[in-house]
Amino acid sequence: MHDKLNQLIETAGRIVLGKENQIRLALCCILAKGHLLIEDIPGVGKTTLAHTLARLFGLHFQRIQFTSDLLPADILGSNVFDARNHAFEFHPGPIFSEMILADEINRSPPKAQSALLEAMEERQVTIDGETHRLPKPFFVIATQNPNEQIGTFPLPESQLDRFLMKIELGYPDRQAERSLLQGAERHRLIESLPVCLPAEQLQKAQATVCEVHSSEAILDYLQSILAFSRGYSEYPLGLSPRAGLALLSASKARAFLEGRDFLLPEDIQSVIAAVAGHRLRTSESGNVRSASVVAPILEGVAIP
Amino acid sequence: MLTQENQAPEKSATLFTLLVTLLVALPHVFHVPHSIFVFFIGLLGYRLAGIRKPSLPMGKTPLLGFTGCGLGLLSFEHGTLLGLEAGTSFFLVSLGLKMLELKRVRDLYLIVFLCFFVAITQFLHTQSVLMIFYIVLTTCLLVTALVGLSTGSILPLKRRVKLSTVLVLQAIPIAIILFLLFPRISAPRIGLASPAGAARSGLSDSMQPGEISRLSQSSEVAFRVDFKGNPPPVRDRYWRGPVFWHTDGSRWTPVDHPSGSAYPVDLSGPKFRYQVTLEPHGRRWLFALDLPANKPPGSSLTPEFLLLNGKAVTERISYSLISVPRYNTGSLNETERALGLQLPGHPSSRIAALVGRWQKPETPPQAVVQKALDYFHDEEFFYSLSPPLYPKNPIESFLFESKRGFCEHFASAFVYLMRAAKIPARIVTGYQGGEFNTLGRFLEVRQFDAHAWAEVWLANRGWVRVDPTAAVAPERIEQGFEAFRQQEPGTFGLGTLSLVESLGIFQNIRFAWASLDHAWHQWVLSYNAFNQHELLSRFGLADLRSMVLSLTGALAFCLVLTAFTLLKPAPAKADKGLSLYLRFCRKLARTGFKRRDNEGAFDFARRVIRERPELGPQILRITGLYHKVRYGRFYSSEDLNDLARSIQGLRIKP
């Protein structure tokens, strides 16, 4: 299993150059059955990463481009009257696939956003009083542009909370960029990727992640982090219990990825920026990178 | 708790309590009448049968019946409830009867607590080292029973025994502190002491031939002596006891002297300093090596050089003495001369003829003494452990007919002969010899070392010790009684001692045991109010007030300490791994690698290894073990030991 995962990381690294850490985090997110939010300026490879992951897991992939005039029905689907049968027929929208890429999610007004986010939480959609289950597994990888860009509708805290992780890609380093410039077209490369971890194996891996042991000592550390975030004056709101659970499951996925069956403080430390960054806001306004948001926590909480 | 205590006890708990009760009470088999002990065992047996067969009646009727039996037995055996023996019997019977009332866990608790009391009562009877061991052992079992009662059968028996042993061992230091500091009360044990002198063997205050030879059957310790320096040779070890003047021809008795100090005595020559630990014998006299040059505080010295204690020796006492074996007692007053020549009527013609043969007008008394000794030596006299009894004219029948006798026969015949020759003479009884314990460097004198010898008064020399036994059986005096007896064919009198004696290893064991016993007596049992005062005044705790104060202080200190340890959160098992890891961190910190508070062990290890790659394998191993112990799902104590060893073995060159 670990060989396959490592192979997967390596393969993805050939597409998304120089971003191994982000690939690992994204993988953690998927293993922990969480949804992923990628935030960065356009053109740094957000879509490519999402596309690559979908391909490597062999998941049915749909892309929804969020625009300012997107309606919920465009995402979820709608009942259409069939004149021949004299009946309404449900036409599923793009959400009925195993992996969704919700591109530039903050370009849409809240109505469309919330349609997606409800589906993410419930893993089902209800249209005209009829409930339709979404496929399993079901992942949403959303990308968004930094909020200061023109024409964006920032996601409210409660909706950000739906995403297990938010990662940032950033510009590639010089060498990676050179390889990118020299290499073949990304789209064609993705098309040629093999499936590394089929869906049923992924589900098995996800089940194993849940089994990772968290000792008393590690829970002490986790709780210290939560308590610290609630008492730190720079954070208007501390981490919620759901954030604590998210942190725990993301850390477990990272421990699993490292080949361990128990949690270490390092696991928490390496995922905390991605898990807690978008849930915490520092009192200074503007866009602050997740790493610097959680820095006081990493500095201030001693490992017991 | 209350509900648990009111529940019926488990069978195993009842069985265990029965067993422990039996063990605790067992030594009392020597202290109470046999019928009482059998009755007690019977009650335990009835209770045991009740466990097997629950239909056996345990109610009021059998209880009343048994109580009646017990009371009848008590009044038949003792007739009273006062006194040590009767009290013990009563206690034992009550304990047995309480067994029949055993219905709830609460009753078991009560019985266990009663058993603690029974254990203490053993000390009223004997205070030997063996008993201490036994009581500590049974105390462990009693605590085990208590642990079992409060935990039920959750803990396996082995764990319960271990727990209780640890508890008892923890209590021992407290017991020692209390022993040393708690005020020693030197109150007489009224009503508890066994009847004075009745059961004790030892010398008596009169002498009749046959009495001392009876003592030779007893190997009880009479006293022990610690010499400062070397002990005197065996032939000089005459331990002076009562002196007898008056005789009716068979029985010898002492004379009540007008109290006064001993005569001025010339005591020049080598001195022996020693300390005697005397077993209780119910009389006043204190034994001393011939002749004592001082007297212990509270005692007096009679004109016949017998040390008398202020009161009868009913408890073990110890006293320091200086003795001088070469002495001259000087002149003799008229009263004493008359006493020293006293005879019951005129000596018979045979004795007169015998003495007449030795005594020419010009012969000095010294030569007469020598002739008498020669007579014992040359004629066919035998030293015998079992001489015949001489009911009539004992001295004459001994001298002329059987010629077989023990030391008292020789001594009394010799004194009689001397008196017939008009030389003042008297009998001295006491002990001769004793066994030197080479291991503990002390002399042990037993009852079978009891001896009788003679003293004659010679002008210019005063009272001179003459031992006619030495003329007949010099080995008895040269080697000591025990060694002598082994040479005597066919007399295995006290086979036990003689047999083990022939095997060197057993002698060593015996010496070791005697040393332990002696040390126990000297350091523990003789720790009285006086010794305590002496000990504590060395630490500036001279008076009771400051002692109570320091005792309270020590207690308060201990309590505060206990409170602190109890208030501290109990360290979980995993924290052992943490404390080991922190030791590892301290070790690394000394070489400049300080782990930051928020740094994970693995990150830290990586940072160190970057700088010191040669430590890599060791550090990774330690970190891995630490992770397993602290964060892993399972770990064995072997992992913990492994971690400790690895950290121990980590050597970092600066």
Boltz contact constraints between the chains, C-beta under 6 A:
constraints:
  - contact:
      token1: [A, 213]
      token2: [B, 633]
      max_distance: 6.0
  - contact:
      token1: [A, 215]
      token2: [B, 631]
      max_distance: 6.0
  - contact:
      token1: [A, 217]
      token2: [B, 630]
      max_distance: 6.0
  - contact:
      token1: [A, 218]
      token2: [B, 631]
      max_distance: 6.0
  - contact:
      token1: [A, 262]
      token2: [B, 631]
      max_distance: 6.0
  - contact:
      token1: [A, 262]
      token2: [B, 632]
      max_distance: 6.0
  - contact:
      token1: [A, 262]
      token2: [B, 633]
      max_distance: 6.0
  - contact:
      token1: [A, 264]
      token2: [B, 631]
      max_distance: 6.0
  - contact:
      token1: [A, 265]
      token2: [B, 600]
      max_distance: 6.0
  - contact:
      token1: [A, 266]
      token2: [B, 600]
      max_distance: 6.0
  - contact:
      token1: [A, 266]
      token2: [B, 602]
      max_distance: 6.0
  - contact:
      token1: [A, 266]
      token2: [B, 603]
      max_distance: 6.0
  - contact:
      token1: [A, 298]
      token2: [B, 598]
      max_distance: 6.0
  - contact:
      token1: [A, 302]
      token2: [B, 597]
      max_distance: 6.0
  - contact:
      token1: [A, 302]
      token2: [B, 598]
      max_distance: 6.0
  - contact:
      token1: [A, 303]
      token2: [B, 598]
      max_distance: 6.0
  - contact:
      token1: [A, 303]
      token2: [B, 600]
      max_distance: 6.0
